[in-house]
Amino acid sequence: MQIFKCRILFLLVMLAASLTSLAQPKKPTLMILPSDNWCNQRFFMTQYNDQGTQKKIPNYKQAFQEDTELAQVIAKLGAFMLSEGYTLKDAEQELKKLEQVSAEDNVTSSSNSGSDLSESPLDKLKKRAKSDIILQLWWEVNSTGGGNVIRYTLDAFDAYTGKRIASSTGNSKASDKFVPDLLLKAVKDNFSLFNSQIDNYFNDMKKNGREVIVKIKTWKNWGKDLEEEFNGKELNEYIAGWMKSNTVKGNFNTTDNSESYILYEQVRIPLFNESGDAMDARDFVRGLQKYLKAAPFNITSKLMTRGLGEAMLVLGEK
């Protein structure tokens, strides 16, 4: 009898925990990085080739290896964000994983228009970590007679579109406390509005879908174009129909449409695929690729991506 009562009590506790977890809305996944300005001030920058142009970007690996405060600050802030219900991806660990993967070409050229689709090192990191939001943190320590004063700026960016979705800035009170502790206290003091901005943005995504960009092109040697007819209907019409059926509430904008190029912007895709994994632009356009490969089209195509939020399908061959 006592064993039976214990089992009932255990089941009730598990049920209560399940109901509690269901009642709490799912928070987005975050990845915390130092801001571009912070890296530049500390000379943690490197150059990479973007379509023939040299660009300077943060060298996160060097920053994590050489700055004594960075890991501690991110650990403090990360623990706080976890306590607020967010899921975290560790940027330093993801960088290490990237190094274990075979190097990718920075640039893939199209034989049709000469257009390039390239990924920056940050794009690759975003794609590897696949977080919803990137938190970029800047801080500065000023010494006063009463101790250190920390000034900080914390910005949240949509990892798919790069749009700023929340921002917080503030100062700590003068104190002799450890810098990471002072910084965390300043963030907490200004967290309410920042948190609500993120919540509002993520709730909109859950309701209306995640925003990405989709491009359709044709290889020069294909011999066909997007106005090719199948059963009396142009290919671009079929593609538009597929987009309408597979976007959330049919939401997307056709920014450009010609016989060789279509640009869809503000394409709203589901947050998750059928397996329950986070969906990105590649997952979404993979469905279109399969659709066009089947009858009556039988079109071979190459799928290319830039980060999480942009995918391009080039028709005619791989």
C-alpha positions as CSV (number, residue, x, y, z in Angstrom):
1,M,0.0,0.0,0.0
2,Q,2.9,2.4,0.9
3,I,4.6,1.6,-2.4
4,F,1.3,2.4,-4.3
5,K,1.0,5.7,-2.5
6,C,4.6,6.6,-3.4
7,R,3.9,5.8,-7.0
8,I,0.8,8.0,-7.1
9,L,2.7,10.8,-5.4
10,F,5.5,10.5,-8.0
11,L,3.0,10.6,-10.9
12,L,1.4,13.7,-9.4
13,V,4.7,15.5,-9.1
14,M,5.7,14.6,-12.7
15,L,2.3,15.8,-13.9
16,A,2.6,19.1,-12.1
17,A,6.1,19.6,-13.6
18,S,4.8,18.8,-17.1
19,L,1.9,21.3,-16.7
20,T,4.4,23.9,-15.4
21,S,6.7,23.5,-18.4
22,L,3.7,23.6,-20.8
23,A,2.5,26.8,-19.2
24,Q,5.9,28.5,-19.7
25,P,6.2,29.9,-23.2
26,K,9.2,28.7,-25.2
27,K,12.0,31.2,-25.2
28,P,14.3,31.7,-28.2
29,T,17.8,30.2,-28.5
30,L,20.6,32.7,-27.9
31,M,24.3,33.0,-28.7
32,I,26.4,35.7,-26.9
33,L,29.3,37.4,-28.7
34,P,31.4,40.5,-28.0
35,S,30.3,43.4,-30.2
36,D,32.2,44.5,-33.3
37,N,33.2,47.7,-31.5
38,W,34.5,45.9,-28.5
39,C,36.6,43.6,-30.7
40,N,37.9,46.6,-32.7
41,Q,38.9,48.5,-29.6
42,R,40.9,45.5,-28.4
43,F,42.4,44.7,-31.9
44,F,40.6,41.4,-32.2
45,M,39.9,41.8,-35.9
46,T,40.8,39.9,-39.1
47,Q,40.2,40.3,-42.8
48,Y,38.4,38.0,-45.2
49,N,37.7,38.1,-48.9
50,D,34.1,38.9,-49.8
51,Q,33.6,38.7,-53.6
52,G,37.0,40.3,-54.2
53,T,36.6,43.0,-51.5
54,Q,38.7,42.7,-48.3
55,K,36.4,43.1,-45.2
56,K,37.4,43.4,-41.6
57,I,35.4,41.4,-39.0
58,P,35.8,40.3,-35.4
59,N,38.3,37.5,-34.7
60,Y,36.2,35.8,-32.0
61,K,38.7,32.9,-31.6
62,Q,41.5,35.3,-30.7
63,A,39.3,37.3,-28.4
64,F,38.3,34.2,-26.4
65,Q,41.9,33.0,-26.2
66,E,43.5,36.2,-25.2
67,D,41.1,38.4,-23.3
68,T,40.9,37.4,-19.6
69,E,37.5,39.0,-18.9
70,L,35.5,37.9,-22.0
71,A,34.8,34.3,-21.0
72,Q,33.9,35.3,-17.5
73,V,31.6,38.1,-18.6
74,I,29.8,35.8,-21.1
75,A,29.6,33.0,-18.5
76,K,27.9,35.4,-16.0
77,L,25.5,36.8,-18.6
78,G,24.8,33.3,-20.0
79,A,23.9,31.9,-16.5
80,F,21.5,34.8,-16.0
81,M,19.9,34.3,-19.4
82,L,19.4,30.6,-18.6
83,S,17.7,31.5,-15.4
84,E,15.3,33.6,-17.4
85,G,14.3,30.6,-19.5
86,Y,16.5,31.1,-22.6
87,T,18.4,28.3,-24.3
88,L,22.1,29.1,-25.0
89,K,24.5,28.1,-27.7
90,D,28.2,28.4,-26.6
91,A,30.0,30.5,-29.2
92,E,33.4,29.4,-28.2
93,Q,32.6,25.7,-28.4
94,E,30.9,26.3,-31.8
95,L,34.0,28.0,-33.1
96,K,36.0,25.0,-32.1
97,K,33.6,22.7,-33.9
98,L,33.9,24.8,-37.0
99,E,37.7,24.2,-37.1
100,Q,37.1,20.5,-37.1
101,V,35.0,20.8,-40.3
102,S,36.6,20.8,-43.7
103,A,37.2,24.3,-45.0
104,E,34.6,25.8,-47.2
105,D,35.1,28.0,-50.2
106,N,34.3,31.7,-49.4
107,V,32.8,32.3,-52.8
108,T,30.6,30.3,-55.2
109,S,30.2,31.9,-58.6
110,S,27.3,31.6,-60.9
111,S,28.1,30.8,-64.5
112,N,25.0,32.7,-65.6
113,S,25.3,36.3,-64.4
114,G,28.7,36.3,-62.6
115,S,26.8,36.9,-59.3
116,D,28.4,35.5,-56.2
117,L,27.0,34.1,-53.0
118,S,29.5,34.2,-50.2
119,E,29.5,33.5,-46.5
120,S,31.4,35.5,-43.9
121,P,33.0,33.6,-41.0
122,L,30.1,35.0,-38.8
123,D,27.6,33.6,-41.3
124,K,29.2,30.2,-41.0
125,L,29.2,30.4,-37.2
126,K,25.5,31.3,-37.2
127,K,24.7,28.4,-39.5
128,R,26.6,26.0,-37.3
129,A,25.1,27.2,-34.0
130,K,21.6,27.8,-35.5
131,S,20.5,30.1,-32.7
132,D,17.5,32.4,-33.1
133,I,19.1,35.5,-31.7
134,I,22.6,36.8,-31.5
135,L,23.4,38.9,-28.4
136,Q,26.3,41.3,-28.9
137,L,27.8,42.9,-25.8
138,W,30.0,45.9,-25.5
139,W,31.4,47.2,-22.2
140,E,34.0,49.6,-20.9
141,V,35.6,50.0,-17.5
142,N,36.2,53.5,-16.0
143,S,38.1,53.9,-12.8
144,T,36.8,56.5,-10.4
145,G,37.6,57.5,-6.8
146,G,34.8,55.2,-5.6
147,G,35.9,52.2,-7.7
148,N,35.1,50.9,-11.2
149,V,32.1,52.1,-13.2
150,I,31.0,49.8,-16.0
151,R,29.3,51.2,-19.1
152,Y,27.6,48.6,-21.4
153,T,25.5,48.2,-24.5
154,L,23.7,44.9,-25.1
155,D,22.0,44.5,-28.6
156,A,19.9,41.5,-29.8
157,F,19.9,40.7,-33.5
158,D,17.8,38.2,-35.5
159,A,20.4,35.6,-36.5
160,Y,18.5,35.0,-39.8
161,T,18.0,38.6,-41.0
162,G,20.5,40.6,-39.0
163,K,17.8,43.0,-37.8
164,R,18.2,44.6,-34.4
165,I,15.3,43.5,-32.3
166,A,16.2,44.7,-28.8
167,S,18.7,47.0,-27.2
168,S,19.8,47.9,-23.6
169,T,22.4,50.3,-22.3
170,G,23.4,51.5,-18.9
171,N,26.0,52.1,-16.2
172,S,26.9,50.3,-13.0
173,K,27.4,52.2,-9.7
174,A,31.0,52.8,-8.7
175,S,32.3,49.7,-6.8
176,D,35.4,47.6,-6.1
177,K,33.5,44.4,-7.1
178,F,34.7,42.1,-9.8
179,V,34.1,43.5,-13.3
180,P,31.8,40.6,-14.5
181,D,29.7,41.0,-11.4
182,L,29.3,44.8,-11.9
183,L,28.4,44.3,-15.6
184,L,25.8,41.6,-14.7
185,K,24.2,43.9,-12.1
186,A,23.9,46.7,-14.6
187,V,22.3,44.4,-17.2
188,K,19.8,43.1,-14.6
189,D,18.8,46.6,-13.7
190,N,17.8,47.3,-17.3
191,F,16.6,43.9,-18.3
192,S,12.8,44.2,-18.1
193,L,12.3,46.3,-21.3
194,F,15.1,44.3,-23.2
195,N,13.4,41.0,-22.3
196,S,10.0,42.2,-23.4
197,Q,11.3,43.4,-26.7
198,I,12.8,39.9,-27.4
199,D,9.6,38.2,-26.2
200,N,7.4,40.4,-28.5
201,Y,9.7,39.7,-31.5
202,F,9.7,35.9,-30.9
203,N,6.0,35.8,-30.3
204,D,5.5,37.5,-33.6
205,M,7.7,34.8,-35.3
206,K,5.7,32.0,-33.7
207,K,2.5,33.6,-35.0
208,N,3.6,34.8,-38.4
209,G,6.8,32.8,-39.2
210,R,10.5,33.4,-39.5
211,E,11.7,35.9,-42.1
212,V,14.2,34.8,-44.8
213,I,15.2,35.7,-48.4
214,V,14.8,33.3,-51.4
215,K,16.4,33.8,-54.8
216,I,15.8,31.8,-57.9
217,K,18.2,31.9,-60.8
218,T,19.0,29.9,-64.0
219,W,22.3,28.6,-65.3
220,K,23.3,30.2,-68.6
221,N,23.7,26.8,-70.3
222,W,20.3,25.5,-69.2
223,G,18.6,26.4,-72.5
224,K,15.3,27.3,-70.6
225,D,14.1,30.1,-68.4
226,L,11.6,30.9,-65.8
227,E,8.9,31.7,-68.4
228,E,9.1,28.1,-69.7
229,E,5.6,26.6,-69.9
230,F,4.4,23.3,-68.4
231,N,0.9,22.3,-69.2
232,G,0.1,25.8,-70.4
233,K,1.4,27.5,-67.3
234,E,4.7,29.4,-66.8
235,L,7.3,28.0,-64.4
236,N,7.4,31.2,-62.4
237,E,3.7,30.8,-61.7
238,Y,4.2,27.3,-60.4
239,I,7.0,28.6,-58.1
240,A,4.9,31.4,-56.8
241,G,2.1,28.9,-56.1
242,W,4.5,26.7,-54.2
243,M,5.7,29.7,-52.2
244,K,2.1,30.7,-51.3
245,S,1.3,27.2,-50.2
246,N,4.4,26.7,-48.0
247,T,4.9,30.1,-46.4
248,V,3.2,31.0,-43.1
249,K,-0.2,32.5,-44.1
250,G,1.1,32.9,-47.6
251,N,3.3,35.8,-46.6
252,F,6.2,36.8,-49.0
253,N,7.1,39.7,-51.3
254,T,8.1,39.3,-54.9
255,T,10.8,42.1,-55.2
256,D,12.1,41.2,-58.6
257,N,10.8,38.9,-61.3
258,S,12.3,38.3,-64.8
259,E,12.8,35.4,-67.1
260,S,16.1,34.5,-65.4
261,Y,15.8,35.8,-61.8
262,I,13.2,36.0,-59.0
263,L,13.8,37.6,-55.7
264,Y,11.5,36.9,-52.8
265,E,11.9,39.0,-49.6
266,Q,10.2,39.0,-46.3
267,V,9.5,35.3,-46.8
268,R,7.8,34.0,-43.7
269,I,8.7,30.3,-43.0
270,P,7.7,28.0,-40.2
271,L,9.9,28.1,-37.1
272,F,10.3,24.3,-37.1
273,N,10.3,21.6,-39.7
274,E,8.4,18.3,-39.6
275,S,11.0,16.7,-37.4
276,G,10.7,19.5,-34.8
277,D,14.1,21.0,-35.6
278,A,14.6,24.8,-36.2
279,M,13.9,25.5,-39.9
280,D,16.3,27.8,-41.9
281,A,16.2,29.1,-45.4
282,R,18.1,26.0,-46.7
283,D,15.5,23.7,-45.2
284,F,12.7,25.7,-46.7
285,V,14.1,26.0,-50.3
286,R,15.1,22.3,-50.2
287,G,11.4,21.6,-50.4
288,L,11.1,23.8,-53.5
289,Q,14.1,22.0,-55.0
290,K,12.3,18.6,-54.6
291,Y,9.1,20.0,-56.0
292,L,10.8,21.2,-59.2
293,K,12.8,17.9,-59.5
294,A,9.5,16.0,-59.8
295,A,7.2,15.7,-62.9
296,P,6.2,17.6,-64.9
297,F,9.3,19.8,-64.4
298,N,12.1,17.3,-63.9
299,I,14.5,20.2,-63.2
300,T,17.9,19.7,-61.7
301,S,19.1,22.6,-59.6
302,K,21.9,23.7,-57.2
303,L,21.0,25.0,-53.7
304,M,23.4,27.6,-52.2
305,T,23.1,29.5,-48.9
306,R,24.4,32.5,-47.1
307,G,24.1,32.0,-43.3
308,L,20.7,31.0,-42.0
309,G,18.4,33.5,-43.7
310,E,19.3,33.5,-47.4
311,A,19.0,30.6,-49.9
312,M,19.4,30.6,-53.7
313,L,18.2,27.9,-56.1
314,V,20.0,27.9,-59.5
315,L,18.0,25.9,-62.1
316,G,19.5,23.8,-64.8
317,E,22.2,21.7,-63.2
318,K,24.1,21.2,-60.0
